[in-house]
Amino acid sequence: MASAGTGLEHQRGAHEGPQRKRRGPGPLATAYMVIYNVVMTAGWLVIAVGLIRAGLARGTYHGLYYSIEKPLKFFQTGALLEILHCAVGIVPSSVVLTGFQVMSRVFLTWAVTHSVKQVQNEDSVLLFVTAWTITEIVRYSFYTFSLLNHLPYVIKWARYTLFIVLYPMGVTGELLTIYAALPHVRRSGLYSVTLPNKYNISFDYYTVLILVMISYIPIFPQLYFHMLCQRRKVLTTDESKKSE
């Protein structure tokens, strides 16, 4: 899963790094993508403000999930459109890779945090929500300014630097949240199907969650080191241009 990455692959072909020249999207597609990214940036800013306001009002960071639950579900689910963008060719990125990254977060949002309400008070939820929020504000603003051909260096730097801390932070929060959900899932039999039944099939959601946690072991290092390589490539190129 390893879903807390900064999403360097999302829309990468359209906006990022040295690569082969491609024909960009048409004016209508570009206008749509600008609107989409502006809306998503604003949505995650709403989540950030909600977290800060709730924290200041309560005087504690415990239980802040409830203050941003609805916008988090809405805007994280809204990221499913990114799979469609790849599928129809508006963004020249891998449908499979983008789908994997988006669905992993949607899974954690709905199939874990929403479904297992006992984990919603866990500090680990705030950990990954904070990582996601900062990441997405930077990511969607990066895409917006890139599409407008006016990308401030500070946003590009943040895009390729903050993940160094945010990615491990988000992954830690996700793993701890899934781990916290395990005993509740086992006790309740959530989403599980046992034999015998008329369909003669069985499904153990508890085992699925364990497999999801195990999947982080090979995936996280690969994505993290890939992003470090991307950072070196992009920011080194910028430094070289400045020195010319």
N, C-alpha and C positions, 0 to 999 in steps of 0.2 A: 504494500500500500504506500507507505512513506509519502503521505499526501501533503505534508506541511511545507514542501519545497516552495520556492518562490515562483514556480511555474515558468522557468526559463524557456521551456519548450512551447508554451502556449503562444501562438501568433509569432513565433520567433522568425519564421521565414519572411514575414512581412516587414519587420522593423529592426532586427537586431543583427549586430556583428558583421564582419567581413564575409561575403558569400557571393555566389553567382548572381548576376543581375536577373531579376524576373520582372515581368510586366505586372505592375501593381493593379489593385482593384479599380474599377471604374468610379466615376464621380458619385454615383448614387450609393454604391457599396461603401465608398469611403465616408460619405456623409452618415450613413447608417452606423458604421463602425465607430465614428467619432461620438455619435449620440449614445451608442451602447456603452462605450468606455467612460463617458462623462457620467452617465446614470450610475454605473457600477462604482465609480470613484466616489460619487456623492453618497451612495448607499453604505459603503464601508466607512465613510466619514461619519455618517449618522450612527453607526455601530460604535465607532471610537468615542464620539461625544457622549453616547448613552452610557458607555462603560465609565467614563470619567465622571460624569454627573452623578451616576448612581453610587460610585465609590466615595465621592465627596459628601453626598447626602447621608450615606450610611456610616461613613467613617471606617469602613472595612471593605476588603476586597472579597470577602466570603459571600457566596450566593448572588454574585452579579450577573450570572447567566440569565436569570429571569428578566432582567432589565433590557436585554437585547435579544431575547429569544426569537421574537417574530421577525425583526429585520434580518437577523442572522440566517434564519431558515429561508427567507424570501430571496436574499441576494446570493447566498451560496447555491441555492437551487437554480437561480438565474444564470449561473455559470454553465449550465447544461447547454445553453445556446452556443457556447464556444465549440462544442462538438459539431453542431449544425454548421457553424461558420466554416469549419474545416471540410465537412462533407460536401458542401456546395461550392467550395473553392474560393470563398471570399478571403480566407486566410490559408496560405500554402503550408500548413503544418500537418503532421500525421494525425489522422482521425483516431487511430488506435491509441497512440501515446496521449493525446489530449483527452480522449475518453477515459483512459485509465486514471489520469491525474484528477480530472473533475469528479468522476464517479467515486473515487476513494474518499473525497471530502464530503460528498453528498451522502455516502454510506455512513460516515462517522456522524454527520449531522442528524440523519433520520433514523438509521438502523441501530445506532448506539445511544447517542445522547438523548434523542427524542423518545426512543422506545423504552429505554431503561431509565426511568425518571429518578431512580435512587442515585444515579451518578451526577445529576445536574448540580448538586451542591459541592462536588469534588473540586478542589483547587486546580486539579489537572485540566479541567474544562476551561477555566480562565486562562490557563497557560497556553493551550493551543488556540483559543479564540483570540487572544492578544497577538500571537504570532501571525495568525491568518489576517487579522485586521490591518496590521502595519504592512504586511506583505502585499495585500490586495490594494491598499491605497497607493502604494508606490507603483505596483504593476500596472494598474489601470490608468494612472496618470501618465506613466511612461508611454503606454500605447497611444493615449490621446495626443500628447505633444509630438510623438513620432509621426502620427498621421497628419498632423498640422505642420510638420517640418520645422518645428520650433522646440527642440528638446533641450531644456536646461541641463547643463552638465551635472548639477547636484542631484537631479532625479536619475540620470543615468548612473552616477556613482552609487546612489542609494540602491538602485535596482540590482547592481552587481556586487554590492558589499554587505548590505544588511542581512542577506541570507546566511552569512557565515555564523551569525548568532541565532537568527530567527528559525532557520531550518531545524537545527538540533532541538531548539526550544519547543517548536511545534510538534515534532516527532515524539519527544518525551511526553508532552501533554496527551497526545493521542494514545500512545501505548499505555500510559497510566490510567487513562479513562476506560479503555477497553478492558484492561486488567481488573479495574474496579467493578466493571459490569458483569464479569464472569460468574461470581457466586449468585447474583440475582437471576441471571439467565438460566443457570443450572437448576436453581430452586423452583423457578416458575415454569421452566420448559418453554420459554418464549420462542416462537417461530419454529419449534421443533415438531416433527411428526414421527410418531412411534408405531411400530408394528404390534399387532396386526391391524390392517386397515384395508378398505376395499380397493385401494390403488396398489397395495403391496409394495409400498416404498417407505423409506425412512429418511429423516433429515434431522441432524443434530446441530442446532445453531451454536451451541457452546463450542463444539469442535471447530466450526467455521471461524469463530472469533479467535481461537487459539492459532489456527492456520494463518489468519490475517496478521496476527502479531509476529509469527515466525517469518512471514514474507518480508518484514521490514529488514531482516538481517542481510539478505543479499541486495535488496533494492536501495536502501538508504546510502551505503557507501558509494555505489555506482553513480547515483544522481548527485550526491554531494561533490564528489571529485570532478564530475562532468561540469558542474556549475563553477567550480574553482578554475577549471581550464577555460571556460567561457569568459570568466572575469578577467583572467590574465590576458586573453586574446583581445578582448574589447578595450579594456582600459590601457593596455600597453600600446595598442594601435593609436589611441587618442593621445597618449603622451608623445609618441613618435611624431604625430602630425604637428603637435605644439612646438616641438623642438626643431622642425624644419624651417 
